[in-house]
Each structure stands twice: as structure tokens, then as C-alpha cells.
Amino acid sequence: MNTPNIGMLVNTRKPGAIKMARMLLQWGMDSGIAFLFPPHEASVLGVQGVSDEEWKETVGIALVIGGDGTFLRAARYILGASILLYGINLGHLGFLASGKAEEAIQDVESILRGEYSVQTHRVLDGRISRDGHDTYSLYALNDLVLAKGALARVMHIEVHIGDKLLNTLPADGIIVSTPTGSTAYALSAGG
């Protein structure tokens, strides 16, 4: 098995995440392991980085250092690329970023040996259309929330699965969730 190039995505607003990234970077240099950084992380850490495009084309596995929010941003960042994500949790819940900070080096060593399993998650493709034209689109790993503004009236929401109309609803809003999102919501609500 070829060893994949390992990248790092770091929540640069968390001092603990920056400290963890620097610790892994030093360990990597001492062990002969190079990590690839996109421009923002490289700038904050003071290391050589590569362009976003090169990073996405080169990296096979990315260490995501932060919490579940950082993991969700990373999933959006790599959308369309064939990159596996491994989250090191420095946040609270750790549902998506489930790796423990104190086990980070051992986890990276396991990844380098090919000792890992892969979980796939569905992604929602959300689009807001008006008069038959898409006005806004996005992808979501957890959920999509559409809500009326403070002064808006009830909306008439068409819900489609693929090209098939599921229902038209008069509503103040709607939440559509993936299995990942519904489970994370239930856990965060104490369920």
C-alpha cells in the first residue's frame, strides 16, 4: 500500500489547535514525515504551503485539527476531491472529529501503516430557486436550514429528491438533515 500524502487543516482561531499542529509538524520533521498545508494554515504556522488547488490534488488524507465545526468546514473545503478526513478533537462534542489529542501521534502512525477504516457520509445538495432559476446553492454534511426572515411571510417550499417533487409546503422554514446531522443534533441536544 502506498503511503498517502498527509495534509493538515487547522482551526487557526484556536490556540490549542495551532499548538497541536506545531507539535505534529515538529514530530513529522523529526520522523522524516512531511505534511502539506494550504495557504492560510501555512501562513499562520510560518511554514511552506501550497496553493489550494495543489493541496487538493496532492493530499490523500487530511488531519483536521479543531472540533466538529472545523471538520464541517474541512468537508466543505475538500468537496469534489478524493481526500479522507481524520479529525483530532479539541472541541466539545467530538462526534465528527473523534480523534483524541493525546493519541494524535499514534493515530498518524497507524494511518501511515494503512491501519484505518473509512466511513462514508451522505452530503445534501441544497438549492434555492426562484422562477425556475437557481439563486443560491450549497452542500451540507449535517443539515440544511431554510427559514423566513423576520419580516417575511409564510413561504411555499417545494421539496425535491433528485428531479422528483416530494411535496409543496406552506411553512416558516424547513430543516433537511442527513443521517450524520440528525444523529449529531440528537447528541448535542442530550439525546
C-alpha positions as CSV (number, residue, x, y, z in Angstrom):
1,M,0.0,0.0,0.0
2,N,1.3,3.4,-0.9
3,T,1.5,5.9,1.9
4,P,-0.8,8.8,1.1
5,N,0.3,12.4,1.3
6,I,-0.9,13.8,4.6
7,G,-2.3,17.3,4.8
8,M,-3.4,19.4,7.7
9,L,-6.4,21.7,8.1
10,V,-6.3,23.6,11.4
11,N,-8.7,25.9,13.2
12,T,-6.3,28.8,13.4
13,R,-8.6,30.7,15.8
14,K,-8.0,28.0,18.5
15,P,-4.6,28.4,20.2
16,G,-4.7,24.7,21.2
17,A,-5.2,23.7,17.5
18,I,-2.2,25.8,16.5
19,K,-0.1,24.2,19.3
20,M,-1.2,20.7,18.2
21,A,-0.3,21.4,14.6
22,R,3.1,22.7,15.6
23,M,3.7,19.7,17.8
24,L,2.7,17.3,14.9
25,L,4.8,19.3,12.5
26,Q,7.9,19.0,14.7
27,W,7.3,15.3,15.2
28,G,7.0,14.9,11.5
29,M,10.3,16.7,10.8
30,D,12.0,14.5,13.5
31,S,10.5,11.4,11.9
32,G,11.0,12.3,8.2
33,I,7.3,12.8,7.6
34,A,6.2,15.9,5.6
35,F,2.8,17.4,6.0
36,L,1.2,19.6,3.3
37,F,-0.5,22.9,4.3
38,P,-2.9,25.1,2.3
39,P,-2.0,28.8,2.2
40,H,-3.9,30.0,5.2
41,E,-2.6,27.4,7.6
42,A,0.9,27.7,6.2
43,S,0.9,31.5,6.8
44,V,-0.3,31.2,10.4
45,L,2.2,28.4,11.2
46,G,5.1,30.1,9.3
47,V,5.8,27.1,7.1
48,Q,5.9,26.5,3.3
49,G,2.5,25.9,1.9
50,V,1.0,25.0,-1.5
51,S,-1.9,26.5,-3.4
52,D,-5.4,25.3,-2.5
53,E,-5.6,23.6,-5.9
54,E,-2.3,21.8,-5.5
55,W,-3.2,20.8,-1.9
56,K,-6.5,19.2,-3.0
57,E,-4.8,17.4,-5.9
58,T,-1.9,16.1,-3.8
59,V,-3.3,15.2,-0.4
60,G,-4.8,11.7,0.2
61,I,-5.6,12.1,3.9
62,A,-6.1,15.3,5.9
63,L,-5.7,15.7,9.6
64,V,-8.4,18.2,10.7
65,I,-7.4,19.8,14.0
66,G,-10.1,21.6,15.9
67,G,-13.6,20.3,16.6
68,D,-16.8,19.3,14.8
69,G,-17.2,22.8,13.3
70,T,-13.7,22.6,11.9
71,F,-14.5,19.2,10.5
72,L,-17.6,20.5,8.8
73,R,-15.6,23.4,7.2
74,A,-13.0,20.9,6.1
75,A,-15.6,18.7,4.5
76,R,-16.9,21.7,2.5
77,Y,-13.3,22.7,1.6
78,I,-12.4,19.3,0.1
79,L,-15.8,18.7,-1.7
80,G,-15.1,17.2,-5.0
81,A,-11.6,16.0,-4.1
82,S,-10.7,12.4,-3.2
83,I,-9.4,13.2,0.3
84,L,-10.1,11.3,3.5
85,L,-10.5,13.3,6.7
86,Y,-9.3,12.4,10.2
87,G,-10.5,14.8,12.9
88,I,-8.5,15.4,16.0
89,N,-11.0,16.9,18.5
90,L,-10.0,19.9,20.5
91,G,-13.7,21.0,20.8
92,H,-16.5,19.8,23.0
93,L,-18.7,17.1,21.4
94,G,-16.2,15.2,19.1
95,F,-18.9,13.4,17.1
96,L,-17.2,14.0,13.7
97,A,-13.7,14.9,14.9
98,S,-13.4,11.9,17.2
99,G,-9.6,11.5,17.4
100,K,-8.1,12.3,20.8
101,A,-5.4,15.0,21.0
102,E,-3.3,12.8,23.3
103,E,-3.3,10.0,20.8
104,A,-2.6,12.1,17.7
105,I,0.9,10.8,17.0
106,Q,-0.1,7.2,17.5
107,D,-3.1,7.8,15.2
108,V,-0.9,9.3,12.5
109,E,1.5,6.3,12.8
110,S,-1.5,4.0,12.3
111,I,-2.6,6.0,9.2
112,L,0.9,5.7,7.7
113,R,0.8,2.0,8.2
114,G,-2.6,1.8,6.5
115,E,-4.4,0.8,9.7
116,Y,-7.6,2.7,9.4
117,S,-11.2,2.2,8.3
118,V,-13.2,4.6,6.2
119,Q,-16.7,5.8,6.9
120,T,-18.7,7.5,4.1
121,H,-21.3,10.1,4.7
122,R,-24.0,11.5,2.5
123,V,-23.9,15.1,1.5
124,L,-27.0,17.3,0.9
125,D,-27.1,19.4,-2.3
126,G,-29.3,22.4,-1.4
127,R,-30.6,24.9,-3.9
128,I,-32.9,27.9,-3.7
129,S,-34.7,28.6,-6.9
130,R,-37.0,31.4,-7.9
131,D,-38.9,31.4,-11.2
132,G,-37.0,28.3,-12.3
133,H,-33.5,29.7,-11.8
134,D,-31.2,28.7,-9.0
135,T,-30.4,31.8,-6.9
136,Y,-28.3,30.0,-4.3
137,S,-26.8,26.6,-3.9
138,L,-24.7,24.8,-1.2
139,Y,-23.7,21.4,0.1
140,A,-24.0,20.2,3.7
141,L,-22.7,17.2,5.6
142,N,-25.1,17.8,8.5
143,D,-28.2,19.7,7.6
144,L,-29.8,22.5,5.6
145,V,-32.0,25.1,7.3
146,L,-34.2,27.4,5.3
147,A,-36.0,30.0,7.4
148,K,-38.0,33.1,6.6
149,G,-36.6,36.4,7.6
150,A,-38.0,38.5,10.5
151,L,-40.4,40.4,8.2
152,A,-41.2,37.7,5.6
153,R,-44.5,35.9,5.3
154,V,-45.0,32.2,5.1
155,M,-43.0,30.6,2.3
156,H,-44.2,27.9,-0.2
157,I,-41.4,25.4,-0.2
158,E,-41.1,22.8,-2.9
159,V,-39.1,19.8,-1.7
160,H,-37.4,17.7,-4.4
161,I,-35.5,14.4,-4.2
162,G,-33.4,14.5,-7.3
163,D,-35.8,15.7,-10.0
164,K,-38.9,14.3,-8.3
165,L,-41.2,16.7,-6.4
166,L,-41.8,15.2,-3.0
167,N,-44.1,17.9,-1.6
168,T,-45.0,21.6,-1.5
169,L,-45.3,23.0,2.0
170,P,-46.5,26.4,3.3
171,A,-44.1,26.9,6.2
172,D,-42.0,29.3,8.1
173,G,-39.0,27.2,7.3
174,I,-37.7,23.7,6.9
175,I,-34.7,21.6,8.2
176,V,-33.5,18.8,6.0
177,S,-30.9,16.6,7.7
178,T,-28.5,13.8,6.6
179,P,-28.2,10.7,8.9
180,T,-25.0,12.3,10.2
181,G,-26.8,15.6,11.0
182,S,-29.8,14.1,12.7
183,T,-27.5,12.0,15.0
184,A,-25.3,14.9,15.8
185,Y,-28.3,17.1,16.6
186,A,-29.8,14.5,18.9
187,L,-26.4,14.1,20.7
188,S,-25.9,17.8,21.1
189,A,-29.5,18.1,22.5
190,G,-28.7,15.4,25.1
191,G,-30.4,12.6,23.2
